Amino acid sequence: MTILSLEQRVANKLGLKLSSVTATINLINGGATVPFIARYRKEATGQLDEVQIGQIKETTQKLLDLDKRRETIGKAIADQGKLTDDLRQKLAAADTLTELEDLYLPYKQKRKTRAILAMERGLEPLANLLLLQREPNPERAAQRYLTDAVPTVADALQGARDILAERISEDADARQRIRNLFEREAIVRSVVKKGKAADGAKFNDYFDYAEPLRRVPSHRLLAIRRGEAEGFLTVSIGPAEEVALERLDRQFLAGTGTAASRDQVSLAIRDGYKRLLKPAIETEFSGLAKEKADAAAITIFADNLRQLLLSPPLGQQRVLAIDPGYRTGCKAVCLDAQGNLLTHTVLYLFQSDNQKQQAAQVVQKLVDQYRIDTIAIGNGTAGRETEAFIQGLNLGKPVFMVSEQGASVYSASEAARAEFPDHDVTVRGAVSIGRRLMDPLAELVKIDPKSIGVGQYQHDVDQTELKSSLDTVVESCVNQVGVSLNTASAYLLRYVSGLGPQLADNIVSFRSQHGAFTSREQLRKVPRLGPKAYEQCAGFLRIEGAKNPLDNSAVHPERYALVERMAADMGSNVVTLIQQPDLRRQIKPERYVTSEVGLPTLRDILTELDKPGRDPREQLSVFEYDDRIRSITDLHEGMVLNGVVTNVTAFGAFVDIGVKQDGLVHISQLADKYVADPKTVVQVYQKVRVKVLEVDTTRKRIALSMKVN
């Protein structure tokens, strides 16, 4: 049997070229990050993107884990003296962990089962005799095995059937037959537990529910599992029992056996399936279904998070940020163009006319004194009323409603306490609102992504997988946009390729002690930032106003000499080359191809020279809600309103229309055509026009449609 290399197995599983996979694995093993490989090693990988590189990394680790488990199992069976050549070959050929565990199951040390007890009582020969199905009189044969521990014929036959039941349930072929049946025909069933209907009313869609497992959407399965976890639903997964037993009968019942022996084996098959095999495969498929549902939910969350992190930034402007509140007042802060806190105060807009007039004077004074460019208002409680108040002052400044999701989490976090040790949570929350308008990415990286509220059932999915996926998204977004080396917080820097928390802190400390960085080369002086870390991070860090303009670009320092040669060939220098598009257009990239640098990298360099340090995010535009709408009671069916998509799920999209409670555009209402996947139609932060279909003020539910014509 041919043993494939790790690289070939990965390539086969992913359908990628072996050369690309081999190069990628070598780069990863050499300490390269996914963003670095995708951006700066295109020639080596054959221009694989981040997703493909991430898949290679994940698949490689899974196969290494599989091989480790294969070795462990082989040794365990060998130690028992039972590792035959045939079994060794089967272990070597096993392509999944499930196949390996099936092969190991008969040899696995286990607690004292009914079968083990029967074997200890000397009943295994009787079980073997019955399995041959040639014995015409099993009762007479069983008499030979009676002892003090096995006093009756019935006890002997029961013990023999227990051995057969376990043997059948552990048979690799039988398990695969039942597994295949589950895959094709398993039904998910849920029923409400007795006496739980009233308390579990939110799960009433699943009180008497059945659907083929292969067709259950992820959000529905996660909802059912939540109902089960909270004690309201009883859930089962499985195919029709008679069909499963028929499959096993065909495998284990001999066509020419004696009727009496066949009856004994038939009883063992039924017991083995119901007591052992079916529960085991049901548990397996329940886990697989959960993994699949988790993966779908995590993908949705990751896609939404990416869109949110890459939402348009305001940029460096002076901002008045307001965290609205009725009883306790509105906390207002002024931030400079770098997001530094200048001052803070409280505005009382809803207590009395006198306080409202005083607040108006304070706002005007803050705008004038701190030369405010833009006003940010949190979209939570009292947000629309605060917006109306600010708009009524006619300040001549753009006003933005900003999502408060996660602001309270940030304000009470260690990160916020470290940034603002002398200010309370209300000040920190208002600062976060202002900063996330200026640069959503830079601010949101400080918040646990689960608290941002752009997923579905995020607390029900595998938390390790969720964190890994979301961290990957944050890392990808940070490196796609690039980071200002002289203004970025440690929380942002830690996501830069090759850095991490310790080096990010070291960079901030170095910056505090020595002043702003004037070149990327200075990074080499940061404590513990070695050559590999420098290679990985340098291209993603920007220095505005640097003497070398390439330090404010995505051109990697390893290619500076190449750009300088291009400029020299044009009879110019780098600064002039960047300033003169006509000069750049004369460059023939084919002239600069080498064994290390190909056309993909050269085209990237020329594109970057067109606009060094450009922000790939879209430009921010002012959005206005309908002035008629302040709360859910202002809505009525048929209204057509402006809205902002706040969350995309498998079943539709949630849209903020300015009434605190987001409305749902069901997947069937997203477009005039059939929509299989909502994210093909909408994305987080997208501005949309929606029609109100239904308003339920009691349950605070709003049904919307994007079919407005």
Protein Blocks (a to p, Z undefined) as FASTA:
>chain_A
ZZddfklmmmmmnopafklmmmmmmmmmnopafklmmmmmmmmnoopafklmmmmmmmmm
mmmmmmmmmmmmmmmmmmnopacfklmmmmmmpmbfklmmmmmmmmpccdddfklmmmmn
opmmmmmmmmnopafblmlmmmmmgcfklmbfklmmmmmmmmmmmmmmmpmklmmmmmmm
mmmmpccdddddehilmmmmmmmmmmpgcddfklmcfklmmmmmmmmmnopaccdddddf
klmmmmmmmmmmcfkbcfklmmmmmmmmmmmmmmmmmmmmmmmmmmmmmmmmmmmmmmmm
mmmmmmmmmpccebjcddddddddfklopadddddfkopafbdcdddfklbmklmmmmmm
mmmmmmmmnopabdcddfbehklmmmmmmmmnonopacddddfehklmmmmmmklmmmmm
mbcfklmmmmmmmmmmmommlmmmmpcfklnopaghklmmcfklmmmmmmmmmmmmmmmn
opafklpcfklmmmpghiajklmmmmmmmmmmnopafbfklmmmpghiafklmmmmmmmp
ccehiablmlmccbdfklmmmmmmmmmmnopafklmmmmmklmmmpcfklmgcfklcfkl
mmmmmmmmmmghiafbdcdddddddfkbmbfklpcehiacddddfbdcfkbccddehnop
acdddfklmpmbdcfblklmbcehiacddddfbdcfknopacddfblZZ
